[in-house]
Amino acid sequence: SADFPWHEIRSVHYKAGPNGKTLMMAVIHIDGRFYECVVDAKGRDLLGQWFAQLAPVLGYYRPMG
């Protein structure tokens, strides 16, 4: 588990892992530090749900522009 204040985050990157059942995520801080993690989704359907939910949340907290 990790908790980062939104104002300290420069960007968040995520993609599906090679097996299509894991979420690979990286959080980049404004000072250049980065944290990576891989989470097992237990299936492609669940991973799809995570992707559908991540985009709007990140868009709300880290709008482009």
Order of alpha helices (4+ residues) and beta strands (2+ residues): beta-beta-beta-alpha
